[in-house]
């Protein structure tokens, strides 16, 4: 029976995007999470309350700070949920000390493309809630209203060092709806997991998925896709003008689209081909919004300089390609090429789009780093760590809160038992807001009521 449960957990991966995902990003947002909580009288706002923080100093560790720096035999001190100091031989009174000699410390991993919760485990049809595939434009739906807060996959990601993840709708539609950023903590409600003040995203999708899903009723071509985007944005512009006359008018689809036009919601755009990414940039310029991130971007390397010039991040796989026509023209140096564009000003991200892959994103980054070095790029491990922490936090508008070990940021960090770019390395401890949430040695991790119920059922 246990084996059957493991199979079901694995099957959840197959529901990942269900139809891919896009992403768009403010060019100068630099992760500055303005107060983007919904203007609906506080409804649906985050109710997240951090666990009680420890007062801890980790000593003698090799540290990747998330800013591209590597420090040897360094200490890091955190308390009250925040990073307090980073340096050699820190003088700290009253703190619990952890000897991390031979170990590594990094910021917590941020996955900006997940479908955990909307495609939870077990992967059964009755809980497959990631795609509202009823209309090409479903900007009115919010992923958080499908998220199951007891998904057993969260704790498996936590054991892989993931402290924050962004849940997107699937990519069946031109506009799939809003995405939500969550802290990887155990909670009974989704608002109790919501990352405070993190902006919503809008999921958009290019290419094969929308025209395949809607081929019998349109759009059925890529030009039909583009016409659909433009029609929707024109509708949003008209709604915005109406609001000037009637501020009380409600239209939940256009509320999301106007949120993008007003710079409050970040566009995350599923898109594989270089020419289509360029077209999506053209559309954003026509209607005056910015793309935050292109997701999957198998051909991102072809327009790496354009992405860097536009300040657009690319959330990519290390070596997942060839599973459909638009994903065929791949190079495994894709991430490195995007990273090194325009003198190293590119914004490259290693994402999962998989409940399995999210458990080993450090290994995915290691593969991308090795491929980049083989292609002739001199990229350090410290630089590659930004692909997992700083850059995804930037793309989600939360870089002022997490993603690096800068003083005053959330104490979201991981102690690894070796170099995180080694396939043999495991996350030893994970802290979120300074509270221990995973400890490998004692097998300490969250367990939901669903987990406990399954365990009790198995034991009978």
C-alpha positions as CSV (number, residue, x, y, z in Angstrom):
1,X,0.0,0.0,0.0
2,X,2.9,2.4,0.8
3,X,4.2,1.7,-2.7
4,X,0.8,2.6,-4.2
5,X,0.9,6.0,-2.3
6,X,4.4,6.7,-3.6
7,X,3.2,6.0,-7.1
8,X,0.3,8.4,-6.6
9,X,2.6,11.1,-5.4
10,X,4.8,10.6,-8.4
11,X,1.8,10.8,-10.8
12,X,1.1,14.3,-9.5
13,X,4.1,15.4,-11.5
14,X,2.4,14.6,-14.7
15,X,-0.3,17.2,-14.0
16,X,2.4,19.9,-13.7
17,X,1.5,22.6,-16.1
18,X,-1.2,20.6,-17.7
19,X,-0.6,23.1,-20.5
20,X,2.5,25.2,-19.7
21,X,2.9,28.7,-18.3
22,X,4.2,32.2,-19.1
23,X,5.5,35.1,-17.0
24,X,6.1,38.8,-17.2
25,X,8.0,41.2,-15.1
26,X,8.6,44.8,-14.1
27,X,11.9,45.8,-15.5
28,X,12.9,47.8,-12.4
29,X,10.9,46.1,-9.7
30,X,14.1,44.6,-8.2
31,X,11.9,42.6,-6.0
32,X,10.4,45.6,-4.3
33,X,7.2,44.2,-2.9
34,X,5.0,47.2,-2.6
35,X,1.8,46.7,-0.8
36,X,0.0,44.8,-3.5
37,X,-2.6,43.2,-1.2
38,X,-5.9,43.1,-3.0
39,X,-8.0,46.2,-2.8
40,X,-11.1,44.2,-1.9
41,X,-11.5,45.7,1.5
42,X,-8.8,43.4,2.8
43,X,-10.5,40.2,1.7
44,X,-8.2,37.4,0.7
45,X,-5.2,39.2,2.3
46,X,-2.4,37.2,3.8
47,X,-3.0,36.0,7.4
48,X,0.5,34.4,7.6
49,X,2.0,34.5,11.1
50,X,5.6,33.3,11.3
51,X,6.5,30.5,13.7
52,X,8.5,31.5,16.8
53,X,12.0,32.4,15.6
54,X,15.1,31.0,17.2
55,X,18.2,33.0,18.1
56,X,20.9,31.1,16.3
57,X,24.5,31.7,15.1
58,X,25.8,29.2,12.5
59,X,29.5,29.1,12.6
60,X,32.4,28.2,10.2
61,X,30.2,27.5,7.2
62,X,30.9,28.1,3.5
63,X,28.2,30.6,2.6
64,X,26.6,31.5,-0.8
65,X,24.8,34.7,0.1
66,X,22.5,34.7,-2.9
67,X,24.1,37.9,-4.3
68,X,26.8,36.0,-6.1
69,X,29.3,35.9,-3.3
70,X,31.0,33.0,-1.6
71,X,32.5,33.3,1.9
72,X,34.7,30.7,3.6
73,X,34.5,29.9,7.4
74,X,31.8,32.5,7.9
75,X,29.2,32.9,10.5
76,X,25.6,33.9,10.1
77,X,23.4,35.2,12.9
78,X,19.6,35.3,12.9
79,X,16.9,36.1,15.5
80,X,13.5,37.6,15.6
81,X,12.9,36.1,12.2
82,X,15.5,38.2,10.5
83,X,19.1,38.0,9.3
84,X,21.1,40.0,11.9
85,X,24.7,39.6,10.8
86,X,27.1,37.8,8.5
87,X,30.9,37.7,9.0
88,X,34.0,36.1,10.5
89,X,34.0,35.2,14.2
90,X,30.8,37.0,15.1
91,X,30.4,38.0,18.7
92,X,26.9,36.9,19.7
93,X,25.5,36.5,23.2
94,X,22.7,34.2,24.2
95,X,22.4,32.5,20.8
96,X,22.2,28.8,20.2
97,X,25.4,27.9,18.2
98,X,25.6,25.4,15.3
99,X,29.0,24.2,14.1
100,X,28.7,24.1,10.4
101,X,32.3,23.2,9.7
102,X,32.4,21.4,6.3
103,X,28.8,22.5,5.6
104,X,27.2,25.1,3.4
105,X,24.6,27.8,4.1
106,X,22.4,29.4,1.4
107,X,19.2,31.4,1.3
108,X,16.1,29.3,1.0
109,X,15.3,28.2,-2.5
110,X,12.5,30.1,-4.2
111,X,10.6,28.3,-7.0
112,X,8.7,30.7,-9.1
113,X,6.9,28.1,-11.1
114,X,5.0,25.4,-9.2
115,X,1.6,23.7,-9.4
116,X,1.7,22.2,-6.0
117,X,-1.7,22.6,-4.3
118,X,-3.6,23.0,-7.5
119,X,-2.4,19.6,-8.8
120,X,-1.9,18.0,-5.4
121,X,-1.1,14.4,-4.5
122,X,-2.6,11.9,-4.9
123,X,-3.0,13.0,-8.5
124,X,-6.7,12.2,-9.0
125,X,-9.1,13.9,-11.4
126,X,-11.3,15.2,-8.5
127,X,-8.5,17.4,-7.2
128,X,-7.0,18.4,-10.6
129,X,-7.8,22.1,-10.3
130,X,-5.1,24.0,-12.2
131,X,-6.7,24.7,-15.5
132,X,-10.1,26.5,-15.9
133,X,-10.2,25.3,-19.5
134,X,-13.6,26.7,-20.3
135,X,-12.6,29.9,-22.1
136,X,-9.4,31.2,-23.7
137,X,-9.6,34.2,-21.3
138,X,-10.1,33.3,-17.6
139,X,-8.2,36.2,-16.0
140,X,-11.0,36.2,-13.3
141,X,-9.8,33.0,-11.6
142,X,-7.2,32.8,-8.8
143,X,-5.0,29.8,-8.3
144,X,-5.2,30.3,-4.5
145,X,-8.9,29.4,-4.7
146,X,-7.8,25.9,-5.9
147,X,-4.8,25.4,-3.7
148,X,-5.2,22.5,-1.2
149,X,-3.3,23.5,1.9
150,X,-2.7,19.9,2.9
151,X,-0.9,18.8,-0.2
152,X,1.8,16.2,0.9
153,X,4.1,17.5,-1.8
154,X,5.0,20.7,0.2
155,X,7.0,18.9,2.8
156,X,9.0,17.0,0.1
157,X,9.9,20.4,-1.5
158,X,10.8,21.6,2.0
159,X,13.3,18.7,2.4
160,X,14.9,20.0,-0.9
161,X,15.5,23.4,0.6
162,X,12.5,25.2,-0.9
163,X,11.2,27.9,1.5
164,X,9.0,29.9,-0.9
165,X,7.1,28.9,-4.0
166,X,4.8,30.5,-6.5
167,X,1.7,28.6,-7.6
168,X,0.4,29.3,-11.1
169,X,-2.7,28.1,-12.9
170,X,-2.0,25.8,-15.8
171,X,-1.4,27.0,-19.4
172,X,-4.5,25.8,-21.3
173,X,-5.6,29.4,-21.7
174,X,-4.4,32.7,-23.2
175,X,-5.0,34.2,-19.8
176,X,-5.0,31.5,-17.1
177,X,-5.7,33.6,-14.0
178,X,-3.8,34.9,-11.0
179,X,-0.9,33.1,-9.4
180,X,0.0,33.3,-5.7
181,X,3.3,33.2,-3.7
182,X,3.3,31.0,-0.6
183,X,5.6,30.4,2.3
184,X,6.4,26.7,2.5
185,X,4.8,26.2,6.0
186,X,2.1,23.9,7.3
187,X,-1.3,25.7,7.6
188,X,-5.0,24.9,7.5
189,X,-5.9,27.7,5.2
190,X,-4.2,29.2,2.1
191,X,-4.2,32.8,3.5
192,X,-2.2,31.4,6.4
193,X,0.5,30.4,3.8
194,X,0.4,33.6,1.6
195,X,3.6,35.5,1.5
196,X,2.8,38.9,3.1
197,X,2.6,41.8,0.6
198,X,3.7,39.6,-2.4
199,X,2.1,40.8,-5.6
200,X,-0.2,38.5,-7.5
201,X,0.9,37.3,-10.9
202,X,-1.1,36.9,-14.1
203,X,-0.5,33.7,-16.0
204,X,-0.5,33.9,-19.8
205,X,0.3,31.3,-22.3
206,X,1.7,31.3,-25.9
207,X,1.8,28.8,-28.6
208,X,0.6,25.2,-28.9
209,X,-1.4,24.9,-25.7
210,X,-4.2,27.5,-26.2
211,X,-4.6,26.7,-29.9
212,X,-4.7,22.9,-29.1
213,X,-7.2,23.2,-26.3
214,X,-9.5,25.6,-28.2
215,X,-9.0,24.5,-31.8
216,X,-12.6,23.7,-32.4
217,X,-13.9,27.0,-31.1
218,X,-10.9,29.3,-31.4
219,X,-8.2,30.3,-31.2
220,X,-6.8,27.6,-33.5
221,X,-3.7,29.4,-34.7
222,X,-0.9,31.5,-33.3
223,X,-2.3,34.6,-35.0
224,X,-5.6,33.7,-33.3
225,X,-3.8,33.6,-30.0
226,X,-2.4,37.1,-30.6
227,X,-5.8,38.5,-31.6
228,X,-7.2,37.1,-28.4
229,X,-4.5,38.8,-26.2
230,X,-5.1,42.1,-27.9
231,X,-8.9,41.9,-27.7
232,X,-8.7,41.2,-24.0
233,X,-6.3,44.1,-23.3
234,X,-8.5,46.5,-25.3
235,X,-11.4,45.3,-23.1
236,X,-9.2,46.1,-20.0
237,X,-8.4,49.6,-21.3
238,X,-12.1,50.2,-21.8
239,X,-12.9,48.9,-18.3
240,X,-10.2,51.3,-16.9
241,X,-11.9,54.2,-18.6
242,X,-15.3,53.1,-17.2
243,X,-13.8,53.1,-13.7
244,X,-13.0,56.8,-14.1
245,X,-16.7,57.4,-14.5
246,X,-18.0,54.7,-12.1
247,X,-15.4,53.6,-9.5
248,X,-17.8,51.1,-8.0
249,X,-18.2,49.0,-11.1
250,X,-17.1,45.4,-10.7
251,X,-15.7,43.1,-13.4
252,X,-13.5,40.4,-11.9
253,X,-11.8,39.5,-15.2
254,X,-10.9,43.0,-16.0
255,X,-9.9,43.8,-12.4
256,X,-7.0,41.5,-12.9
257,X,-6.1,42.8,-16.3
258,X,-6.3,46.5,-15.1
259,X,-4.1,45.4,-12.1
260,X,-1.5,44.5,-14.7
261,X,-1.9,47.8,-16.6
262,X,-1.6,49.7,-13.2
263,X,1.7,47.8,-12.4
264,X,0.2,46.0,-9.4
265,X,0.1,42.5,-10.9
266,X,3.2,40.9,-12.6
267,X,2.8,39.0,-15.9
268,X,4.3,35.5,-15.9
269,X,4.2,34.2,-19.5
270,X,4.5,30.5,-20.6
271,X,6.3,30.8,-23.9
272,X,8.8,28.5,-25.7
273,X,9.7,30.0,-29.0
274,X,12.0,33.0,-29.4
275,X,9.7,34.6,-32.0
276,X,6.7,34.3,-29.8
277,X,8.5,35.8,-26.8
278,X,9.4,38.8,-29.0
279,X,5.7,39.1,-30.1
280,X,4.6,39.1,-26.5
281,X,7.1,41.9,-25.8
282,X,5.5,43.8,-28.7
283,X,2.0,43.3,-27.2
284,X,3.2,44.5,-23.8
285,X,4.6,47.6,-25.5
286,X,1.3,48.2,-27.3
287,X,-0.6,48.2,-24.1
288,X,2.0,49.7,-21.7
289,X,2.7,46.8,-19.3
290,X,6.0,45.0,-18.6
291,X,6.7,41.3,-18.8
292,X,8.2,40.0,-15.6
293,X,9.2,36.5,-16.6
294,X,9.0,34.1,-19.5
295,X,8.6,30.6,-18.3
296,X,10.1,27.5,-20.0
297,X,11.6,29.5,-22.8
298,X,13.4,26.7,-24.5
299,X,14.5,29.2,-27.2
300,X,15.4,32.0,-24.8
301,X,19.1,31.7,-25.7
302,X,18.2,33.1,-29.2
303,X,16.9,36.4,-27.8
304,X,19.0,36.5,-24.6
305,X,20.2,40.1,-25.3
306,X,16.7,41.2,-26.0
307,X,15.5,39.8,-22.6
308,X,18.4,41.5,-20.8
309,X,17.6,44.8,-22.5
310,X,14.0,44.6,-21.6
311,X,14.7,43.5,-18.0
312,X,12.8,40.3,-18.4
313,X,13.7,37.2,-16.4
314,X,13.6,33.7,-18.0
315,X,12.6,30.8,-15.8
316,X,14.0,27.7,-17.4
317,X,14.7,24.0,-17.1
318,X,18.2,22.6,-17.1
319,X,17.6,19.9,-19.7
320,X,13.9,19.3,-20.2
321,X,13.1,19.6,-23.9
322,X,11.9,17.8,-27.0
323,X,8.5,16.6,-25.6
324,X,6.6,18.7,-28.2
325,X,7.4,20.6,-31.4
326,X,7.7,24.0,-29.9
327,X,10.1,22.6,-27.2
328,X,12.4,21.0,-29.7
329,X,15.1,23.6,-30.5
330,X,16.9,23.5,-27.2
331,X,20.5,23.9,-26.0
332,X,21.5,22.8,-22.5
333,X,23.5,26.0,-22.2
334,X,20.2,27.9,-22.4
335,X,20.3,29.1,-18.7
336,X,24.0,30.1,-18.9
337,X,23.5,32.0,-22.1
338,X,20.6,34.0,-20.6
339,X,22.6,34.6,-17.5
340,X,25.6,35.9,-19.4
341,X,23.7,38.2,-21.8
342,X,24.8,41.8,-22.1
343,X,27.9,41.4,-19.9
344,X,26.2,39.2,-17.3
345,X,23.1,41.4,-16.8
346,X,20.6,38.7,-17.7
347,X,18.1,37.3,-15.2
348,X,18.2,33.5,-15.4
349,X,16.1,31.3,-13.1
350,X,16.0,27.5,-12.6
351,X,12.3,26.6,-12.1
352,X,10.6,23.2,-11.5
353,X,7.1,23.1,-13.0
354,X,7.2,19.7,-11.3
355,X,6.4,18.3,-7.9
356,X,9.3,16.0,-8.3
357,X,11.8,18.4,-9.8
358,X,11.1,20.9,-7.0
359,X,12.7,18.4,-4.5
360,X,16.2,18.7,-6.2
361,X,16.4,22.2,-7.7
362,X,20.0,22.5,-6.4
363,X,20.9,19.5,-8.7
364,X,19.1,21.1,-11.7
365,X,21.1,24.3,-11.1
366,X,24.3,22.1,-11.0
367,X,23.4,20.6,-14.4
368,X,22.9,24.0,-15.9
369,X,26.1,25.3,-14.4
370,X,28.1,22.4,-15.8
371,X,26.5,22.9,-19.3
372,X,27.4,26.5,-19.2
373,X,31.0,25.8,-18.3
374,X,31.3,23.3,-21.1
375,X,30.0,26.0,-23.4
376,X,32.9,28.2,-22.4
377,X,31.3,30.5,-19.8
378,X,33.2,31.2,-16.6
379,X,30.3,31.0,-14.1
380,X,31.0,30.5,-10.4
381,X,28.9,28.4,-8.1
382,X,28.0,31.5,-6.2
383,X,26.6,33.1,-9.3
384,X,24.6,30.0,-10.1
385,X,23.1,30.1,-6.7
386,X,21.3,33.4,-7.8
387,X,19.3,31.3,-10.2
388,X,17.6,29.6,-7.3
389,X,17.3,32.4,-4.8
390,X,17.8,36.0,-5.8
391,X,16.4,36.0,-9.4
392,X,13.2,34.1,-8.7
393,X,12.6,36.3,-5.7
394,X,13.1,39.3,-8.0
395,X,10.7,37.9,-10.6
396,X,8.0,37.5,-7.9
397,X,8.4,41.0,-6.5
398,X,9.7,39.8,-3.1
399,X,13.4,40.4,-3.3
400,X,13.3,43.0,-0.5
401,X,12.1,40.3,1.8
402,X,13.9,37.1,0.8
403,X,16.3,35.5,-1.7
404,X,19.6,36.7,-0.3
405,X,21.2,36.7,3.2
406,X,21.2,40.5,3.4
407,X,20.8,42.0,6.8
408,X,17.1,42.6,7.8
409,X,15.7,40.1,5.3
410,X,13.6,37.1,6.4
411,X,15.7,34.4,8.0
412,X,14.8,31.9,5.2
413,X,17.9,29.7,4.9
414,X,19.2,26.2,4.4
415,X,22.1,24.3,6.0
416,X,23.4,21.8,3.5
417,X,25.6,18.8,4.6
418,X,27.9,19.5,1.7
419,X,28.3,21.5,-1.5
420,X,24.7,22.1,-2.7
421,X,25.9,21.7,-6.3
422,X,26.8,18.0,-5.6
423,X,24.3,15.2,-6.3
424,X,25.3,13.7,-3.0
425,X,24.4,16.7,-0.9
426,X,21.2,16.9,1.2
427,X,19.5,19.8,3.0
428,X,20.3,19.2,6.6
429,X,18.2,21.9,8.2
430,X,15.7,24.5,6.8
431,X,14.6,27.7,8.5
432,X,11.7,29.9,7.6
433,X,11.5,33.3,9.3
434,X,14.1,31.9,11.7
435,X,12.0,28.9,12.8
436,X,13.3,25.4,12.2
437,X,10.9,23.7,9.8
438,X,12.9,20.7,8.6
439,X,15.7,18.7,10.3
440,X,17.0,15.7,8.5
441,X,18.8,14.2,11.5
442,X,15.7,14.0,13.6
443,X,13.3,13.5,10.7
444,X,11.5,16.6,11.8
445,X,9.1,18.1,9.2
446,X,5.5,19.1,8.9
447,X,2.8,16.5,8.8
448,X,-0.8,17.4,7.8
449,X,-4.0,15.8,8.9
450,X,-4.1,14.1,5.5
451,X,-0.6,12.6,6.1
452,X,-1.7,11.3,9.5
453,X,-4.9,9.9,8.2
454,X,-3.0,8.0,5.5
455,X,-0.5,6.7,8.0
456,X,-3.2,5.5,10.3
457,X,-5.0,3.8,7.4
458,X,-1.9,2.1,6.3
459,X,-1.2,0.7,9.8
460,X,-4.7,-0.9,10.1
